[in-house]
């Protein structure tokens, strides 16, 4: 019997690894269809910002405007309702708005009904406040779960992950910039944050300093800035 223990332990470890990949890997589409990079024919990248809108979002918009950079903002419905004028400002500046659920919950272990309600409420909030109906969805914490694929199809949403994530909510500017530069390549989808879940007036100083540092570097390397929808298209 003891001889079977290593086999059993190995099987459990393999199953746990497969589940972790399905739930968290940006490259996985096992639980819900998603994309993590765009086409590589153009020298373009897609900057994305999660957890907004927030009181700090206008500062992000000002920096992007300096370089004529369009980005995709994955917004939480609760934040949109709190600062509707900022949500509208994002759309009016020509940026794309995606769905990031209503209250930014971890979707792991949640039912399809719970996920549908969260994503539906965010759709309604964004459409009501910004006059935009999102076609893209990014799960909070990058976590997907069983049933999410069906909810995305029901709401006509394409799942979006990332080629590189800055971890700008916990790392210093130097580390965030280094992570994003390592992930930079034609077609890359890069993840930053203009909010901190649903906190009021969050400190996103690291995010601002990072894009202030990287925008001229990317521009100097000849990169153009596209929305996620644009970067997924073979022609632009």
C-alpha positions in Angstrom: 0.0 0.0 0.0 2.8 2.4 0.8 4.2 1.9 -2.7 1.0 3.6 -4.0 1.5 6.8 -1.9 4.0 8.5 -4.3 1.7 7.8 -7.2 -1.3 9.2 -5.4 0.6 12.3 -4.2 1.9 12.9 -7.7 -1.6 12.6 -9.2 -2.9 15.1 -6.6 -0.1 17.5 -7.3 -0.7 17.3 -11.1 -4.4 17.9 -10.6 -3.7 20.9 -8.3 -1.3 22.3 -10.9 -3.8 21.9 -13.7 -6.5 23.6 -11.7 -4.2 26.5 -10.8 -3.4 26.9 -14.5 -7.0 26.9 -15.5 -8.0 29.4 -12.8 -5.1 31.9 -12.9 -2.9 31.5 -16.0 -3.3 34.4 -18.5 -2.8 31.9 -21.3 -5.6 29.5 -20.2 -9.0 29.4 -21.8 -10.1 26.2 -20.0 -12.8 27.8 -17.8 -13.6 30.8 -20.0 -12.4 31.9 -23.5 -9.9 34.7 -23.2 -7.1 36.5 -25.0 -3.8 37.6 -23.6 -2.1 39.2 -26.6 -2.9 40.9 -29.8 -1.5 40.6 -33.3 2.2 41.0 -33.7 2.3 42.4 -37.3 2.3 46.0 -36.0 4.6 47.6 -33.6 1.8 48.3 -31.1 1.0 47.6 -27.5 -2.3 47.9 -25.6 -2.1 49.5 -22.2 -4.9 48.5 -19.8 -6.0 49.8 -16.5 -8.1 47.9 -13.9 -10.2 48.8 -10.9 -11.3 52.3 -11.9 -12.6 54.8 -12.4 -11.2 56.6 -9.4 -10.4 60.0 -8.3 -6.9 59.3 -9.6 -8.0 58.4 -13.1 -7.9 62.0 -14.5 -4.2 62.1 -13.8 -3.8 58.9 -15.9 -5.8 60.5 -18.7 -3.6 63.6 -18.7 -0.4 61.5 -19.1 -1.9 59.4 -21.9 -3.0 62.5 -23.7 0.6 63.8 -23.8 1.5 60.9 -26.0 -1.8 60.6 -27.9 -2.1 57.1 -26.3 -5.4 55.3 -26.2 -5.9 52.6 -23.6 -8.5 50.2 -22.3 -10.0 50.8 -18.8 -11.6 47.8 -17.1 -14.0 49.5 -14.8 -16.0 48.3 -11.7 -19.6 49.3 -11.7 -19.6 50.5 -8.1 -16.8 52.9 -8.9 -18.6 54.1 -12.0 -21.6 54.9 -9.9 -19.5 56.7 -7.4 -17.6 58.9 -9.9 -19.8 58.9 -13.1 -18.3 62.0 -14.5 -14.8 60.4 -14.5 -16.2 57.3 -16.2 -17.7 59.6 -18.9 -14.3 61.4 -19.2 -12.6 58.1 -20.0 -15.0 57.4 -22.9 -15.0 61.0 -24.1 -11.2 61.0 -24.3 -11.4 58.1 -26.8 -10.5 55.3 -24.5 -12.1 51.9 -24.5 -14.1 50.7 -21.4 -14.3 47.1 -20.4 -16.3 45.3 -17.6 -14.4 44.4 -14.4 -17.5 43.3 -12.4 -19.6 45.5 -10.1 -17.9 45.1 -6.7 -14.5 43.4 -7.6 -15.1 40.1 -5.9 -12.9 37.0 -6.3 -14.9 34.7 -8.6 -13.3 31.5 -7.4 -16.0 29.2 -5.8 -18.7 31.6 -6.9 -21.9 30.4 -8.7 -22.7 31.3 -12.3 -25.7 33.2 -11.0 -23.4 35.3 -8.8 -21.0 36.0 -11.6 -23.8 37.0 -14.0 -25.3 39.4 -11.5 -21.9 41.1 -10.9 -21.1 41.4 -14.6 -24.7 42.4 -15.5 -24.7 45.2 -12.9 -21.4 46.5 -14.1 -22.7 46.5 -17.7 -25.7 48.5 -16.7 -23.7 51.0 -14.6 -21.2 51.7 -17.4 -23.9 52.0 -20.0 -26.0 54.3 -17.9 -23.2 56.6 -16.8 -20.7 56.5 -19.7 -23.2 55.6 -22.5 -20.9 52.7 -23.5 -21.8 49.0 -23.5 -18.6 47.0 -22.9 -17.7 44.1 -25.1 -14.6 43.1 -23.1 -14.3 41.6 -19.6 -11.4 41.1 -17.3 -12.0 39.1 -14.1 -10.9 40.6 -10.8 -7.5 39.3 -9.6 -7.3 37.5 -13.0 -9.3 34.6 -11.4 -11.8 32.6 -13.5 -14.1 29.8 -12.4 -16.5 27.2 -13.6 -19.5 28.8 -15.4 -17.7 32.0 -16.3 -17.5 31.1 -20.0 -21.3 30.7 -20.2 -21.8 34.1 -18.5 -19.4 35.8 -20.9 -21.4 34.3 -23.8 -24.7 35.4 -22.3 -23.5 39.0 -21.9 -21.6 39.0 -25.3 -18.3 39.7 -23.6 -14.8 38.6 -24.7 -12.5 37.7 -21.8 -9.2 39.6 -21.7 -6.1 38.7 -19.7 -2.6 40.1 -20.2 0.9 39.5 -21.7 2.5 41.3 -18.7 1.2 42.7 -15.4 3.0 45.4 -13.5 1.9 44.4 -9.9 1.7 48.2 -9.4 -0.4 47.8 -6.3 2.5 46.3 -4.3 5.8 46.8 -6.0 8.0 50.0 -6.3 8.2 51.9 -9.6 11.5 50.4 -10.6 10.2 46.8 -10.3 6.9 47.6 -12.0 8.6 49.3 -15.0 11.1 46.4 -15.3 8.3 43.9 -15.4 6.4 45.8 -18.1 9.5 46.4 -20.2 10.3 42.7 -20.1 6.8 41.9 -21.4 6.9 44.6 -24.1 6.7 43.2 -27.6 4.4 43.8 -30.7 0.9 42.8 -29.7 1.5 42.9 -25.9 -1.4 43.6 -23.6 -0.1 45.2 -20.5 -1.9 45.5 -17.2 -1.8 48.4 -14.7 -4.4 49.9 -12.3 -6.0 53.3 -12.0 -7.9 52.2 -8.9 -7.5 49.9 -5.9 -10.5 47.6 -6.0 -13.4 49.8 -4.8 -11.5 52.1 -2.4 -12.3 55.8 -2.4 -9.6 58.2 -3.5 -6.9 55.4 -3.8 -3.2 56.1 -4.0 -2.0 55.2 -7.5 1.2 57.1 -7.3 3.3 54.1 -8.4 1.1 53.6 -11.4 1.4 57.3 -12.4 5.2 57.3 -11.9 5.5 54.1 -13.9 3.6 55.4 -17.0 5.3 58.7 -16.7 8.6 56.9 -17.0 7.6 54.3 -19.6 5.5 56.3 -22.1 8.5 58.2 -23.5 10.6 54.9 -23.6 7.9 53.1 -25.5 7.4 56.0 -27.9 11.1 56.2 -28.5 11.2 52.5 -29.4 8.6 53.2 -32.0 5.6 51.7 -30.3 2.0 52.8 -31.0 -0.7 52.6 -28.3 -3.9 50.8 -29.2 -7.0 49.7 -27.4 -7.5 46.0 -26.8 -10.1 45.8 -29.6 -7.7 47.5 -32.0 -4.8 45.3 -31.1 -6.8 42.1 -31.6 -7.5 43.1 -35.3 -5.2 42.0 -38.0 -5.8 45.3 -39.9 -5.9 48.7 -38.3 
